[in-house]
Amino acid sequence: MKTVIEITNDYYSNNSYDYYKEELQELYSQIDVLVTVANNDYNNLLESDKDKEDYKHTLQVDAKGYSQSEWQTYTIYYNDNEDLEYLVSLLEKSFTHFNDYIVSKFESQEINGKEFSAEPHDYTNFSISNIEFPEKEDVLKAYTDMYGKDYDKVIVNID
């Protein structure tokens, strides 16, 4: 018997976006900045009661998605002592880098030259947010880094 995993795109979960929001809000709570948005068609994930007048500097960050309507211009209000590099990189990814995958694990056996597969007995999911367009190799590496090599054969069906 061989253990087979099949990795496919997960278009129905929003796990990577949820992880993104959580990471962004956690970072925002740790640094003293104010972030405002120009495009009110989208919610500001970093709402705050802070006052712009309390900050000396501003920095503008543009985020663009894959369609014309997916854009946002963020204005970061900050003082001298803040390291904004990571915040800027997260804000720039507001519409991109959200890649979710689902993994089905099942057993397979070859009998008389024909392969027979059982129904999946285990499901899991994972996300990739550090690569905008992951290739099959990236997806398999991310899975193996998270869960180890718990398979004999892998099928990667991603778009």
Secondary structure, DSSP 8 states (H G I E B T S, - for coil): -EEEEEEEE--S--HHHHHHHHHHHHHHHHS-EEEEES-TTS--TT-----GGG-SEEEEEEEE-SSTT-EEEEEEEE-TT---HHHHHHHHTTTS--EEEEEEEEEEEEETTEEEE----EEEEEEE-S-SS--HHHHHHHHHHHH-S--SEEEEE--
